[in-house]
Amino acid sequence: MKSFLSAVTVIILLIMTGCEKSKESPVITPPQASNVETGRSVDLTFVFKAEAGFGSSEIIATGGDAVIKSDGSSGSVSGNIVVTFTAGTTTGSGTVSVTVKDMEGQRGTSAVAIVIEEVPTISVSSNITQNQTWESGNIYILEGRITVVPGV
């Protein structure tokens, strides 16, 4: 009788430990779609939740290059992954995909779409007669001989 009770106790303990709730796969919320000009960069913040704790992340980009600017902390159950995307030289579309692997090896993936636009081109066809601010990164095309008049 004693060995029967011991066997039942062992079976009950095995069942109870086997019924442990498994943790959900990581969930990643991407940022809103973004626009970026060719050759320029934009930071994208992905928010993650990982019940089993953050293990690692990896990224895949199309239409440009991407690097992880700041990553999740090992073992954390939530946080941000900031990715810097630098657009290529061709206009069109791009994507950044982030995959988070938790401490149990489960994965979650999310992506954001990016519109890659041309750098603004500004045509200057007459003399400069008043103060102007030209912004870095724009392309200014001088349509002929342009003079900045005295006093400007």
Secondary structure by P-SEA (a helix, b strand, c coil): caaaaaaaaaaaaaaaaaacbbbbcbbbbbcccccccccbbbbbbbbbbbcccccbbbbbbccbbbbbcccccccccbbbbbbbbbbccccbbbbbbbbbbccccbbbbbbbbbbbbccbbbbbccccccbbbbbccbbbbbcccccccccc
